[in-house]
Amino acid sequence: MSKRIGEVIPLMNTIPPKKYGGIEVIVQELSLGFAKKGYKIGVFCAKGSQLKETNIHLIESSPYPTIEDLSQNRKFEINEFLKVLSNQSNFDLFHFHYEPIVLNCTIDSIEFNFLNFIKKPILITFHNTTHIQEHIDFYKEHKNLWQYDYVFISKNQKDPLKFFPNSTIIYNGIDIKKLPFKNEPGDYLLFLGRITDFKGILEAIQIANLVNIKLVIAAKVDPTDEDFYNQKVKPLIDGVKIVYVGEVDFNQKIEYLKNALCLLFPIKWEEPFGLVLVEAMACGTPVVAFDRGSVSEIVEDGVTGFVVTNVDQAAEAISKIGQIDRARCRERVEKHFSQETMLNAYEQLYKKLLA
């Protein structure tokens, strides 16, 4: 009998995401990969999702009405969790892509752990870092959460919670076949993702101005960042040297990535895993990134790009970007960050929990 896995994800975006999305991309790769291996996959996700594979079944819920007011989203999460409970008999294992603090519910001042009501094996993947840093005391005090198996997506992300006894590191992986390799570099720098201060958009513009190379900004602006964009970023966009093309879909993203001279990733926070770093390298495009979060685990300094600490070092690195062999960038992704590598690691965990 085929093993039945329930993948449970936040209700922010559909699968696949129409444009910007991280968790959704990874769950898509997991679901498609395991379905092809013969697993029966149920995905608890936002309405409008589409995963066309024989062994995949979608259990949809209404998406979050907002990403700004998390309290408004709580009832949507609880509705999804209730669907998980009502579908327990249909699955052998549940894989949650929520942080445990979210699964620990408080209703009318009464705190309860939603996971206590699940009588099947549970695996939890941390996709974020903010919840860890802000709630480290919560995780230390709630030892009932230590009983579960956890996946962290980088060593840097795991470090604050190294006291969790059952945890492992599995890097995110991508289907490399979807990302065409290009050996010839383009002539522009690229900033891709989301326009917000901690993602380093202002630093990216500084770097581009220092080296006098065109910067293409392909990124979304969330409502919470509109003031920042209008006041700080928009005045710097001239449409010639600094070009803003807005949020892009997957195909547009690949075109910008493969044709770039390099990707700029001057982050100012502990990003647990920058998927765009892997996507860029898969296309052969090297990366110049600030040494924060998991950057040094993903980018091999001097081989697939340069890991730096400030704007001046980034500018110097770009002057040496021609030394990077774009084929080596692709090879690193094939070896460490492929869908197959990720699937094999998760399958070992699934088998352990189902034994």
C-alpha positions in Angstrom: 0.0 0.0 0.0 1.3 3.4 -0.9 2.3 5.7 2.0 0.0 8.7 2.4 1.7 12.1 3.3 -0.2 15.2 4.2 1.8 18.4 3.4 0.4 21.4 5.4 1.4 24.9 4.4 0.5 28.5 5.2 -2.3 30.1 3.2 -0.3 33.0 1.8 0.0 32.0 -1.8 -1.3 29.3 -4.1 0.9 26.4 -5.3 2.6 27.2 -7.6 2.8 30.8 -6.5 1.6 33.2 -9.2 4.7 35.3 -8.7 6.7 35.7 -5.4 6.8 32.6 -3.2 9.3 30.5 -1.3 7.6 27.8 0.8 5.1 27.2 -2.0 7.9 26.4 -4.5 9.6 23.9 -2.1 6.3 22.2 -1.3 5.5 21.9 -5.0 8.9 20.2 -5.6 8.3 17.9 -2.6 4.8 17.0 -3.7 5.6 16.4 -7.3 8.7 14.5 -6.5 7.1 12.1 -4.0 4.0 11.6 -6.2 6.3 10.4 -8.9 7.9 8.0 -6.4 4.5 6.5 -5.8 3.5 8.2 -2.6 -0.1 9.5 -2.2 0.2 13.2 -1.4 -2.4 15.4 0.1 -1.6 19.1 0.1 -3.5 21.4 2.5 -3.2 24.8 0.8 -4.8 28.0 -0.4 -7.7 27.9 -2.9 -6.7 28.3 -6.5 -3.7 25.9 -6.2 -2.9 23.6 -9.1 -0.8 20.5 -8.9 -1.6 18.2 -11.7 -0.2 14.8 -10.8 -2.1 11.5 -10.5 -1.0 10.9 -6.8 -1.7 14.4 -5.6 -4.9 15.6 -3.9 -5.5 19.2 -2.8 -7.4 20.1 0.4 -8.0 23.8 -0.1 -8.9 26.6 2.3 -9.6 30.3 1.8 -6.3 32.2 1.6 -5.3 34.8 4.1 -7.1 38.1 3.6 -4.0 40.1 4.6 -0.3 39.5 5.3 -0.1 42.7 7.4 -2.4 41.8 10.3 -1.5 38.3 11.4 -4.4 38.3 14.0 -6.8 38.5 11.1 -5.2 35.4 9.6 -5.5 33.3 12.7 -9.1 32.0 12.1 -8.0 30.9 8.5 -5.2 28.9 10.0 -7.5 27.3 12.6 -9.9 26.4 9.8 -7.1 24.7 7.9 -5.9 22.9 11.1 -9.5 21.6 11.6 -9.4 20.2 8.1 -6.2 18.4 9.0 -7.9 16.8 12.0 -11.0 15.8 10.0 -8.7 14.1 7.4 -6.5 12.2 9.9 -7.6 8.8 8.7 -6.6 9.5 5.1 -2.9 10.0 5.9 0.0 8.1 7.5 2.2 11.1 8.3 1.7 14.9 8.4 4.5 17.3 7.3 3.9 20.8 8.6 5.5 23.8 7.0 4.4 26.0 9.9 6.6 27.1 12.8 5.5 25.3 16.0 4.6 28.5 17.7 1.8 29.0 15.1 0.6 25.4 15.8 0.3 26.3 19.5 -3.1 28.0 19.5 -4.6 30.4 22.0 -8.4 30.7 21.8 -10.3 32.8 24.5 -7.1 33.0 26.5 -6.8 29.2 26.6 -3.6 27.9 25.2 -3.5 24.4 23.6 -1.1 22.6 21.3 -3.0 21.7 18.1 -0.5 18.9 17.4 -1.7 17.0 20.5 -4.8 16.1 18.6 -2.9 14.4 15.8 -2.4 10.7 16.3 -0.1 10.2 13.3 3.7 10.8 13.0 4.5 14.5 12.6 7.4 16.3 10.9 7.9 20.1 11.0 10.0 22.1 8.7 11.1 25.6 9.8 11.1 27.9 6.8 11.5 31.2 8.7 14.0 32.7 11.1 12.0 35.6 12.6 9.8 33.3 14.7 12.9 31.6 16.1 14.7 34.8 17.0 11.6 36.5 18.6 10.4 33.4 20.5 13.5 31.6 21.6 12.3 31.6 25.2 9.0 30.1 24.1 10.7 27.2 22.6 12.9 26.7 25.6 10.0 26.7 28.0 7.6 24.6 25.9 9.4 21.3 26.2 6.3 19.5 24.9 7.4 20.7 21.5 10.7 18.9 21.8 9.1 15.5 21.1 8.6 16.2 17.4 11.0 15.7 14.5 12.2 19.0 12.9 13.9 20.0 9.7 15.9 23.2 9.5 16.8 24.6 6.0 20.3 25.8 7.0 22.9 25.4 9.8 22.6 29.1 10.6 18.8 28.7 11.1 19.2 25.7 13.3 21.8 27.1 15.6 19.5 29.0 18.0 17.4 25.8 18.5 20.2 23.3 18.7 18.6 22.1 22.0 15.8 20.4 20.0 16.8 16.7 20.3 15.3 15.4 17.0 16.3 17.8 14.2 18.3 17.7 11.0 19.3 20.0 8.3 18.0 19.6 4.7 18.8 22.3 2.2 16.0 23.4 -0.1 16.3 21.9 -3.6 15.0 22.9 -7.0 14.1 21.1 -10.3 17.2 22.1 -12.3 15.5 21.1 -15.5 13.3 24.2 -15.2 16.3 26.5 -15.1 18.3 26.7 -18.3 22.0 27.2 -18.1 23.6 30.1 -19.9 27.4 30.3 -20.2 27.7 33.9 -21.6 27.2 36.6 -18.9 24.9 39.5 -19.5 25.7 43.2 -18.8 23.5 44.1 -15.9 23.3 43.5 -12.2 20.1 42.0 -10.8 18.1 42.5 -7.6 15.3 40.0 -7.4 12.6 39.3 -4.7 11.0 41.9 -2.5 11.6 45.6 -1.9 12.0 46.1 1.8 14.8 47.6 3.8 16.2 44.3 5.3 16.5 42.8 1.9 19.1 45.4 1.0 17.6 47.2 -1.9 19.2 50.5 -1.0 22.6 48.8 -0.7 22.1 47.2 -4.1 21.5 50.6 -5.7 24.6 51.9 -3.9 26.7 49.1 -5.3 25.4 49.6 -8.9 26.2 53.3 -8.7 29.7 52.5 -7.4 30.6 50.2 -10.3 28.6 52.2 -12.8 26.7 49.2 -14.1 23.0 49.0 -14.8 20.8 47.5 -12.1 17.6 45.8 -12.9 15.2 45.5 -9.9 12.6 42.7 -10.4 10.7 42.7 -7.1 7.4 43.1 -5.4 6.4 45.8 -3.0 4.1 44.7 -0.2 1.6 47.2 1.2 3.6 47.5 4.4 6.6 48.6 2.3 4.9 51.1 0.1 6.0 54.1 2.1 9.6 52.8 2.2 9.5 52.3 -1.6 7.9 55.7 -2.3 10.2 57.7 0.0 13.5 55.9 -0.2 13.7 53.8 -3.3 11.5 55.4 -6.1 13.5 58.6 -6.1 16.6 56.6 -7.0 15.1 54.9 -10.0 16.0 56.7 -13.2 14.9 54.1 -15.7 18.3 54.0 -17.3 21.0 53.0 -14.8 18.5 51.9 -12.1 15.5 50.2 -13.7 12.5 48.8 -11.9 10.4 46.2 -13.8 8.1 45.2 -11.0 7.2 41.8 -9.7 7.8 39.0 -12.2 6.4 35.6 -12.8 8.5 32.4 -13.0 9.4 32.6 -16.7 10.3 36.3 -16.5 12.4 35.6 -13.5 14.4 32.9 -15.3 15.0 35.3 -18.2 16.3 38.0 -15.9 18.5 35.5 -13.9 20.2 33.8 -16.8 21.0 37.0 -18.6 22.4 38.9 -15.7 26.1 39.6 -15.1 25.5 38.7 -11.4 22.8 38.6 -8.8 23.1 41.1 -5.9 22.0 39.8 -2.5 23.0 42.5 0.1 20.7 41.3 2.9 20.6 42.8 6.3 18.9 40.0 8.2 19.5 36.3 9.0 17.9 34.9 6.0 17.5 31.1 6.6 17.8 30.1 2.9 17.9 32.4 -0.1 16.2 30.3 -2.8 17.0 32.9 -5.4 20.8 32.3 -4.8 20.3 28.7 -5.9 18.1 29.7 -8.9 20.7 32.2 -10.1 23.6 29.7 -9.8 21.6 27.1 -11.6 21.4 29.5 -14.5 25.1 30.0 -14.3 24.8 33.4 -12.8 27.3 34.2 -10.0 26.2 35.9 -6.8 27.6 38.8 -4.8 26.0 38.5 -1.3 26.4 39.9 2.2 27.6 37.4 4.8 24.4 37.0 6.7 22.2 34.1 7.5 22.9 31.0 5.4 24.7 32.9 2.5 28.1 31.3 3.2 26.5 27.8 3.2 25.0 28.4 -0.3 27.5 30.5 -2.1 31.1 29.1 -2.4 33.2 32.2 -2.0 35.5 32.8 -5.0 33.9 29.9 -6.9 30.2 30.6 -7.4 30.4 34.2 -6.5 31.7 36.4 -3.6 30.6 36.6 0.0 31.2 40.1 1.3 30.4 42.2 4.3 29.7 45.7 2.9 29.0 47.8 -0.1 32.6 48.6 -0.9 33.6 44.9 -0.8 30.7 44.1 -3.1 31.8 46.7 -5.6 35.3 45.2 -5.6 33.9 41.7 -6.0 32.0 42.8 -9.1 35.3 43.9 -10.7 36.4 40.2 -10.4 33.1 38.6 -11.4 34.6 37.6 -14.8 36.9 35.2 -12.9 33.9 33.0 -11.9 33.2 30.0 -14.1 29.5 29.9 -14.7 29.6 26.1 -15.2 30.9 25.8 -11.6 27.8 27.7 -10.4 25.5 25.2 -12.1 27.6 22.2 -10.8 27.2 23.4 -7.2 23.4 23.4 -7.5 23.4 20.0 -9.1 25.5 18.6 -6.3 24.0 20.3 -3.2 20.6 21.9 -4.0 18.8 19.8 -6.5 15.2 18.5 -6.1 16.6 14.9 -6.0 19.0 15.7 -3.2 16.2 17.3 -1.1 13.8 14.4 -1.9 16.2 11.7 -0.9 16.9 13.4 2.5 13.2 13.9 3.2 12.4 10.4 2.2 14.9 9.0 4.7 13.0 11.0 7.4 9.6 9.9 6.2 10.7 6.3 6.3 12.1 6.6 9.8 8.9 8.2 11.0 6.7 5.6 9.3 8.7 2.6 10.5 
